[in-house]
Amino acid sequence: MLPINLMIELGIVSVVLMATRFAAFGRKLAAATLIMLALAAFSPLGNLLLYPLESRFPPWDPSRGAPDGIIVLGGSIDTDLSAAHRTPIVAHAADRLFAPAELARRYPNTRIVFTGGTANLVSTDSREADYSAPILENLGIAKQRLILERDSRNTYENAIFTKQLVAPKPGERWLLVTSAFHMPRSMGIFRKAGFEVEAYPVDWRMGGRDDLFSFTNAGADGLGRTEVAMREWIGLVAYRLMGRTGELLPGPAKD
């Protein structure tokens, strides 16, 4: 159902239909698919889908003092490429690694947890936590401060396994570091798991409200934003239907 996959599938179907007695419908489907491709690539569609996600949680307010712990969600490392080249390879969302390094310097007594195993359908020995650890250490986080959770395959397991690993005590304050567009689903999942965390969004993909109706002349950029947003909206719907979140679009807690 992701935009690029869907449009390729529809394009193939339209070509097949053109060789049958449904050729007229095939031509219409091909034209509709081309229009959808243009909208996803060049129109503000991706920004319109991303904005409600990225603006849902404001930047973290440090005025309440030092947190007790920081949880960093995986999603930055390409485990297959890292295993092939025997070195950590950051594919995207590098801010998820930079932010905890800065926080660790600011709060030297705070625990740092990285949670991320492998998202591959076929399990491998490559774990994102194993490749992220040396990056975080090179960024200045002492090895003894790092707690690695290396078995989770998705955000739901990030929450469940991390809670089991750190056993948060009542009154402790934990930050959750992940991409801004991924924050609503992540917060909803952690809340449902009974692990209260504070949002620390990073890795924004758009500037803000001023970008809502901006067109782009780089089709790959537009497709990328549309793809990221659609994947997240599909995830929100799926996790809500499975009961892994308490609401469709989780937001800041009401005091």
C-alpha beads as a LAMMPS data file, in Angstrom:
LAMMPS data file: protein, C-alpha beads

255 atoms
254 bonds

1 atom types
1 bond types

-500.0 500.0 xlo xhi
-500.0 500.0 ylo yhi
-500.0 500.0 zlo zhi

Masses

1 110.0

Atoms # bond

1 1 1 0.000 0.000 0.000
2 1 1 3.000 2.330 0.140
3 1 1 2.835 4.918 -2.666
4 1 1 5.742 3.743 -4.828
5 1 1 4.798 0.068 -4.514
6 1 1 1.138 0.800 -5.189
7 1 1 1.838 2.885 -8.274
8 1 1 4.168 0.250 -9.724
9 1 1 1.501 -2.387 -9.126
10 1 1 -1.184 -0.244 -10.760
11 1 1 1.137 0.497 -13.682
12 1 1 1.712 -3.207 -14.280
13 1 1 -2.007 -3.907 -14.071
14 1 1 -2.759 -1.127 -16.572
15 1 1 -0.239 -2.515 -19.076
16 1 1 -1.727 -6.004 -18.753
17 1 1 -5.236 -4.645 -19.214
18 1 1 -4.213 -2.846 -22.410
19 1 1 -3.593 -6.244 -24.007
20 1 1 -7.120 -7.416 -23.231
21 1 1 -10.646 -6.370 -24.069
22 1 1 -10.358 -3.974 -21.102
23 1 1 -7.782 -1.846 -22.930
24 1 1 -9.811 1.352 -22.510
25 1 1 -9.899 0.883 -18.746
26 1 1 -6.186 0.055 -18.783
27 1 1 -5.394 3.373 -20.492
28 1 1 -7.480 5.268 -17.941
29 1 1 -5.769 3.431 -15.095
30 1 1 -2.351 4.250 -16.567
31 1 1 -3.267 7.937 -16.809
32 1 1 -4.583 7.954 -13.232
33 1 1 -1.402 6.251 -12.009
34 1 1 0.780 8.847 -13.758
35 1 1 -1.234 11.651 -12.142
36 1 1 -0.851 10.022 -8.707
37 1 1 2.893 9.681 -9.296
38 1 1 3.164 13.375 -10.183
39 1 1 1.172 14.399 -7.099
40 1 1 3.308 12.246 -4.781
41 1 1 6.550 13.489 -6.335
42 1 1 6.022 17.208 -6.916
43 1 1 2.952 18.421 -4.999
44 1 1 2.764 19.361 -1.285
45 1 1 1.085 15.987 -0.569
46 1 1 4.036 14.624 1.412
47 1 1 4.256 17.782 3.535
48 1 1 0.512 17.764 4.198
49 1 1 0.761 14.175 5.435
50 1 1 3.916 14.772 7.471
51 1 1 2.941 17.981 9.243
52 1 1 0.316 16.501 11.630
53 1 1 2.870 13.884 12.655
54 1 1 5.915 16.124 13.078
55 1 1 4.051 18.920 14.858
56 1 1 2.213 16.637 17.283
57 1 1 4.875 16.852 20.009
58 1 1 6.798 20.062 20.756
59 1 1 10.546 20.109 21.432
60 1 1 11.432 18.798 24.873
61 1 1 11.483 21.367 27.685
62 1 1 14.656 21.006 29.804
63 1 1 13.402 23.344 32.530
64 1 1 12.164 20.409 34.647
65 1 1 15.715 19.241 35.208
66 1 1 17.801 16.220 34.354
67 1 1 16.060 13.026 33.222
68 1 1 16.867 9.672 34.818
69 1 1 17.275 7.905 31.512
70 1 1 17.274 8.334 27.749
71 1 1 15.831 5.755 25.343
72 1 1 17.044 5.887 21.749
73 1 1 14.999 4.024 19.151
74 1 1 16.808 2.253 16.335
75 1 1 16.155 2.923 12.679
76 1 1 19.366 4.645 11.637
77 1 1 21.656 1.727 10.845
78 1 1 21.473 -0.510 7.780
79 1 1 22.361 -3.821 9.434
80 1 1 22.817 -5.773 6.196
81 1 1 25.261 -3.242 4.724
82 1 1 27.028 -2.903 8.068
83 1 1 27.503 -6.676 8.242
84 1 1 28.678 -6.839 4.631
85 1 1 31.306 -4.114 5.122
86 1 1 32.025 -4.910 8.785
87 1 1 31.550 -1.320 9.841
88 1 1 28.519 0.716 11.013
89 1 1 26.675 2.293 8.082
90 1 1 24.120 4.992 8.881
91 1 1 21.397 4.884 6.232
92 1 1 19.128 7.671 7.511
93 1 1 17.834 9.416 10.647
94 1 1 21.356 10.108 11.931
95 1 1 19.884 12.649 14.379
96 1 1 18.706 9.698 16.475
97 1 1 22.387 9.043 17.219
98 1 1 23.583 12.654 17.507
99 1 1 20.899 13.725 20.000
100 1 1 21.721 11.224 22.778
101 1 1 25.401 12.137 22.523
102 1 1 24.567 15.788 23.198
103 1 1 22.171 14.838 26.003
104 1 1 24.768 12.551 27.559
105 1 1 27.232 15.466 27.805
106 1 1 24.562 17.715 29.289
107 1 1 23.416 15.109 31.840
108 1 1 26.463 13.025 32.825
109 1 1 24.580 10.856 35.355
110 1 1 21.760 9.823 33.027
111 1 1 21.483 6.251 31.744
112 1 1 21.434 5.763 27.965
113 1 1 19.489 2.886 26.417
114 1 1 19.673 2.003 22.727
115 1 1 16.929 -0.331 21.569
116 1 1 17.064 -2.001 18.179
117 1 1 17.628 -5.499 16.848
118 1 1 16.756 -6.334 13.266
119 1 1 13.633 -5.597 11.236
120 1 1 14.400 -8.328 8.694
121 1 1 11.651 -10.893 8.151
122 1 1 14.331 -13.585 8.200
123 1 1 16.315 -13.333 11.432
124 1 1 20.055 -12.731 11.148
125 1 1 22.891 -12.260 13.599
126 1 1 23.187 -8.581 12.607
127 1 1 21.777 -6.344 15.323
128 1 1 21.424 -2.578 15.055
129 1 1 22.386 -2.089 18.698
130 1 1 25.747 -3.767 18.072
131 1 1 26.607 -1.353 15.249
132 1 1 25.175 1.728 16.958
133 1 1 27.162 1.251 20.150
134 1 1 30.588 2.099 18.656
135 1 1 29.124 5.190 16.974
136 1 1 27.689 6.415 20.274
137 1 1 30.991 5.688 22.023
138 1 1 32.916 7.628 19.362
139 1 1 30.520 10.521 19.933
140 1 1 31.608 10.635 23.559
141 1 1 29.266 8.314 25.477
142 1 1 31.252 6.075 27.827
143 1 1 30.731 2.361 27.197
144 1 1 29.691 1.707 30.794
145 1 1 26.786 4.166 30.443
146 1 1 25.293 2.358 27.465
147 1 1 22.555 -0.235 27.898
148 1 1 21.849 -2.189 24.704
149 1 1 18.561 -3.876 23.864
150 1 1 19.307 -5.958 20.748
151 1 1 16.332 -8.320 20.301
152 1 1 13.457 -6.022 19.273
153 1 1 12.172 -6.119 15.681
154 1 1 9.715 -3.205 15.753
155 1 1 8.578 -0.268 17.881
156 1 1 6.184 -2.400 19.919
157 1 1 9.024 -4.695 20.951
158 1 1 11.244 -1.650 21.576
159 1 1 8.793 -0.610 24.299
160 1 1 8.164 -4.056 25.790
161 1 1 11.789 -5.204 25.879
162 1 1 13.158 -1.871 27.092
163 1 1 10.690 -1.765 29.960
164 1 1 11.727 -5.279 30.983
165 1 1 15.393 -4.346 30.699
166 1 1 15.451 -1.132 32.749
167 1 1 12.471 -1.734 35.075
168 1 1 11.619 1.984 35.479
169 1 1 10.729 3.020 38.994
170 1 1 7.754 5.246 39.879
171 1 1 8.712 8.900 39.619
172 1 1 11.616 8.346 37.231
173 1 1 11.721 10.503 34.120
174 1 1 12.758 8.896 30.845
175 1 1 13.205 10.632 27.488
176 1 1 12.272 8.930 24.237
177 1 1 14.437 9.926 21.257
178 1 1 13.100 9.181 17.781
179 1 1 12.185 10.923 14.533
180 1 1 9.494 13.590 14.868
181 1 1 7.189 11.847 12.375
182 1 1 7.551 8.578 14.319
183 1 1 6.963 10.141 17.740
184 1 1 3.130 9.902 17.926
185 1 1 3.099 6.144 17.304
186 1 1 6.105 5.580 19.571
187 1 1 4.584 7.522 22.465
188 1 1 1.298 5.688 22.072
189 1 1 3.035 2.316 22.149
190 1 1 5.152 3.128 25.224
191 1 1 2.097 4.445 27.061
192 1 1 0.120 1.313 26.226
193 1 1 3.037 -0.764 27.521
194 1 1 2.850 1.123 30.823
195 1 1 6.143 2.942 30.361
196 1 1 5.643 6.699 30.735
197 1 1 8.233 8.618 28.721
198 1 1 8.763 12.210 27.595
199 1 1 9.035 12.978 23.882
200 1 1 12.361 14.205 22.503
201 1 1 11.670 14.517 18.751
202 1 1 14.528 14.781 16.252
203 1 1 15.090 14.213 12.519
204 1 1 12.437 16.554 11.105
205 1 1 11.709 16.113 7.386
206 1 1 10.054 19.515 6.799
207 1 1 10.526 23.034 8.114
208 1 1 7.071 23.594 9.551
209 1 1 3.774 25.256 8.674
210 1 1 5.408 27.487 6.046
211 1 1 6.267 24.364 4.016
212 1 1 2.724 22.992 3.985
213 1 1 1.926 24.075 0.443
214 1 1 5.429 24.057 -0.993
215 1 1 5.990 22.294 -4.314
216 1 1 9.319 20.635 -5.110
217 1 1 11.253 20.323 -8.347
218 1 1 13.048 17.188 -7.092
219 1 1 10.669 14.289 -7.535
220 1 1 12.734 11.923 -5.404
221 1 1 12.445 14.288 -2.415
222 1 1 8.674 14.538 -2.747
223 1 1 8.293 10.785 -3.158
224 1 1 10.507 10.244 -0.122
225 1 1 8.389 12.471 2.116
226 1 1 5.157 10.932 0.841
227 1 1 6.529 7.439 1.399
228 1 1 7.688 8.188 4.960
229 1 1 4.372 9.815 5.885
230 1 1 2.202 7.081 4.352
231 1 1 4.222 4.349 6.058
232 1 1 3.688 6.073 9.399
233 1 1 -0.044 6.653 8.897
234 1 1 -0.478 3.000 7.905
235 1 1 1.464 2.034 11.036
236 1 1 -0.736 4.226 13.223
237 1 1 -3.908 2.648 11.862
238 1 1 -2.524 -0.890 12.120
239 1 1 -1.255 -0.459 15.682
240 1 1 -4.545 1.082 16.770
241 1 1 -6.494 -1.831 15.292
242 1 1 -4.182 -4.296 17.045
243 1 1 -4.677 -2.492 20.365
244 1 1 -1.007 -1.528 20.677
245 1 1 -1.883 2.162 21.061
246 1 1 -4.736 3.763 22.936
247 1 1 -5.642 6.319 20.269
248 1 1 -5.164 6.826 16.551
249 1 1 -2.900 9.884 16.821
250 1 1 -1.362 10.069 20.302
251 1 1 -0.451 13.539 21.494
252 1 1 1.073 15.249 24.527
253 1 1 -0.245 14.069 27.877
254 1 1 -2.902 16.273 29.444
255 1 1 -1.748 17.543 32.835

Bonds

1 1 1 2
2 1 2 3
3 1 3 4
4 1 4 5
5 1 5 6
6 1 6 7
7 1 7 8
8 1 8 9
9 1 9 10
10 1 10 11
11 1 11 12
12 1 12 13
13 1 13 14
14 1 14 15
15 1 15 16
16 1 16 17
17 1 17 18
18 1 18 19
19 1 19 20
20 1 20 21
21 1 21 22
22 1 22 23
23 1 23 24
24 1 24 25
25 1 25 26
26 1 26 27
27 1 27 28
28 1 28 29
29 1 29 30
30 1 30 31
31 1 31 32
32 1 32 33
33 1 33 34
34 1 34 35
35 1 35 36
36 1 36 37
37 1 37 38
38 1 38 39
39 1 39 40
40 1 40 41
41 1 41 42
42 1 42 43
43 1 43 44
44 1 44 45
45 1 45 46
46 1 46 47
47 1 47 48
48 1 48 49
49 1 49 50
50 1 50 51
51 1 51 52
52 1 52 53
53 1 53 54
54 1 54 55
55 1 55 56
56 1 56 57
57 1 57 58
58 1 58 59
59 1 59 60
60 1 60 61
61 1 61 62
62 1 62 63
63 1 63 64
64 1 64 65
65 1 65 66
66 1 66 67
67 1 67 68
68 1 68 69
69 1 69 70
70 1 70 71
71 1 71 72
72 1 72 73
73 1 73 74
74 1 74 75
75 1 75 76
76 1 76 77
77 1 77 78
78 1 78 79
79 1 79 80
80 1 80 81
81 1 81 82
82 1 82 83
83 1 83 84
84 1 84 85
85 1 85 86
86 1 86 87
87 1 87 88
88 1 88 89
89 1 89 90
90 1 90 91
91 1 91 92
92 1 92 93
93 1 93 94
94 1 94 95
95 1 95 96
96 1 96 97
97 1 97 98
98 1 98 99
99 1 99 100
100 1 100 101
101 1 101 102
102 1 102 103
103 1 103 104
104 1 104 105
105 1 105 106
106 1 106 107
107 1 107 108
108 1 108 109
109 1 109 110
110 1 110 111
111 1 111 112
112 1 112 113
113 1 113 114
114 1 114 115
115 1 115 116
116 1 116 117
117 1 117 118
118 1 118 119
119 1 119 120
120 1 120 121
121 1 121 122
122 1 122 123
123 1 123 124
124 1 124 125
125 1 125 126
126 1 126 127
127 1 127 128
128 1 128 129
129 1 129 130
130 1 130 131
131 1 131 132
132 1 132 133
133 1 133 134
134 1 134 135
135 1 135 136
136 1 136 137
137 1 137 138
138 1 138 139
139 1 139 140
140 1 140 141
141 1 141 142
142 1 142 143
143 1 143 144
144 1 144 145
145 1 145 146
146 1 146 147
147 1 147 148
148 1 148 149
149 1 149 150
150 1 150 151
151 1 151 152
152 1 152 153
153 1 153 154
154 1 154 155
155 1 155 156
156 1 156 157
157 1 157 158
158 1 158 159
159 1 159 160
160 1 160 161
161 1 161 162
162 1 162 163
163 1 163 164
164 1 164 165
165 1 165 166
166 1 166 167
167 1 167 168
168 1 168 169
169 1 169 170
170 1 170 171
171 1 171 172
172 1 172 173
173 1 173 174
174 1 174 175
175 1 175 176
176 1 176 177
177 1 177 178
178 1 178 179
179 1 179 180
180 1 180 181
181 1 181 182
182 1 182 183
183 1 183 184
184 1 184 185
185 1 185 186
186 1 186 187
187 1 187 188
188 1 188 189
189 1 189 190
190 1 190 191
191 1 191 192
192 1 192 193
193 1 193 194
194 1 194 195
195 1 195 196
196 1 196 197
197 1 197 198
198 1 198 199
199 1 199 200
200 1 200 201
201 1 201 202
202 1 202 203
203 1 203 204
204 1 204 205
205 1 205 206
206 1 206 207
207 1 207 208
208 1 208 209
209 1 209 210
210 1 210 211
211 1 211 212
212 1 212 213
213 1 213 214
214 1 214 215
215 1 215 216
216 1 216 217
217 1 217 218
218 1 218 219
219 1 219 220
220 1 220 221
221 1 221 222
222 1 222 223
223 1 223 224
224 1 224 225
225 1 225 226
226 1 226 227
227 1 227 228
228 1 228 229
229 1 229 230
230 1 230 231
231 1 231 232
232 1 232 233
233 1 233 234
234 1 234 235
235 1 235 236
236 1 236 237
237 1 237 238
238 1 238 239
239 1 239 240
240 1 240 241
241 1 241 242
242 1 242 243
243 1 243 244
244 1 244 245
245 1 245 246
246 1 246 247
247 1 247 248
248 1 248 249
249 1 249 250
250 1 250 251
251 1 251 252
252 1 252 253
253 1 253 254
254 1 254 255
